[in-house]
Amino acid sequence: MSVPCKVLITAATGNVGPHAARHLLEAGVSVRALVVKDDPNIGRLPAGVELVEGDLGDPGSIDAALDGIKGVFWMWPFFTLGTETALDVLQKIEKQASRLVLVSSVGVHIGLEPRDNNCHAYLEGLIEDHTSDLEWTFLRTTGFMANALGFAPQVRNGGVVHFPYGAAARTSVHEGDLAAVGVRALTSDGHAGKRYLVTGPELLTQEEQLHIIGEEIGRELTWEDVHADAAREQMVAAGWPPDYADGALDYFKRLTGEPEVGSDVVREVTGKPARTFRDWARERADAFR
Ligand SMILES: NC(=O)c1ccc[n+]([C@@H]2O[C@H](COP(=O)([O-])OP(=O)(O)OC[C@H]3O[C@@H](n4cnc5c(N)ncnc54)[C@H](OP(=O)(O)O)[C@@H]3O)[C@@H](O)[C@H]2O)c1
């Protein structure tokens, strides 16, 4: 199969999409981004990306974005959505594209996410069961290093971070490395049908991540564990379905006693070592100052 000459990125202005766009442009591929109307984050995308408006939750609105597309970097920015919506989107994708990369989750890899209540497991199942000619690759990623940006307001306002399970040990991945793996899967052969576990290169507790941020900005930062219920309340208020918040917090609890899985997929697929959390914290230090 030849390299797709035009790739659509969905959820393009989040943490991963701008990196994916850069890697694709560097590989000589035309990039189109599906963006919502009046998206305030369009400035994150590099110059040269074609912008087409559409709402992923309304499959009828994405036809123009898919027109002429040969590859899709598929991200699904919803916790849950009516099952028929994702299937409609997938069927529209298969009519146009020959390759698809799905950003999935480590939770599927370790069997924690049942198909019926999680978007990633559900989407993987849809692709497996409802496509025939599409060459697909799943990126079962651990949490993004960018998730630490959630601590930035507390770091800026006093330097004490209140969150549960500081001892949870994670193999968080640099979102740029995740994007690079996905772009390789779209632009080179040998990745069809692969379910890649994509992780960072090291195991660090949440508290250790915070201390690294502190070292990079030259301030001592403190972690204070709070009860999971406090975080749950905030997550639900921020729009997380309660079951999903419980699942995430249970997973953090599990990681206090059982470290997260790791892999060398970033190096194997891209030929470059995965970036460390310190690399990430240095790049993003200004967000914490
Ligand atoms: N964070 C993690 O640790 C983690 C772990 C495992 C898997 N994942 C997966 O990684 C994916 C990518 O994450 P991310 O942080 O880069 O992005 P994200 O937060 O999932 O998505 C944000 C993007 O989606 C856009 N968007 C929101 N609603 C939309 C709609 N109805 N139609 C079209 N676009 C819409 C947003 O536009 P606006 O800018 O206008 O809001 C923004 O560009 C996630 O979707 C998730 O499935 C994440």
The ligand as a Gaussian input file, in Angstrom:
#p B3LYP/6-31G(d) Opt

LIG

0 1
 N       -4.820000      12.225000      28.111000
 C       -4.438000      10.985000      28.243000
 O       -3.646000      10.653000      29.118000
 C       -4.965000       9.924000      27.306000
 C       -4.720000       8.583000      27.622000
 C       -5.181000       7.606000      26.749000
 C       -5.834000       7.971000      25.592000
 N       -6.069000       9.279000      25.333000
 C       -6.750000       9.610000      24.065000
 O       -5.982000      10.584000      23.385000
 C       -6.869000      11.365000      22.591000
 C       -6.221000      12.685000      22.240000
 O       -6.104000      13.475000      23.396000
 P       -5.812000      15.026000      23.286000
 O       -5.540000      15.468000      24.660000
 O       -4.811000      15.296000      22.223000
 O       -7.158000      15.626000      22.726000
 P       -8.629000      15.632000      23.403000
 O       -8.549000      16.395000      24.669000
 O       -9.232000      14.286000      23.447000
 O       -9.444000      16.419000      22.307000
 C       -9.362000      17.775000      22.208000
 C       -9.628000      18.156000      20.784000
 O      -10.886000      17.650000      20.321000
 C      -11.624000      18.721000      19.759000
 N      -13.052000      18.459000      19.848000
 C      -13.827000      18.482000      20.959000
 N      -15.107000      18.180000      20.638000
 C      -15.141000      17.981000      19.295000
 C      -16.154000      17.669000      18.363000
 N      -17.429000      17.488000      18.765000
 N      -15.834000      17.541000      17.056000
 C      -14.556000      17.724000      16.632000
 N      -13.535000      18.029000      17.478000
 C      -13.822000      18.155000      18.786000
 C      -11.170000      19.901000      20.589000
 O      -11.513000      21.131000      20.005000
 P      -11.466000      22.480000      20.926000
 O      -10.046000      22.939000      20.921000
 O      -12.384000      23.421000      20.265000
 O      -11.951000      22.083000      22.283000
 C       -9.666000      19.641000      20.607000
 O       -9.091000      19.923000      19.354000
 C       -8.104000      11.473000      23.466000
 O       -9.234000      11.724000      22.673000
 C       -8.158000      10.143000      24.185000
 O       -8.999000       9.280000      23.486000
 C       -5.655000      10.258000      26.149000

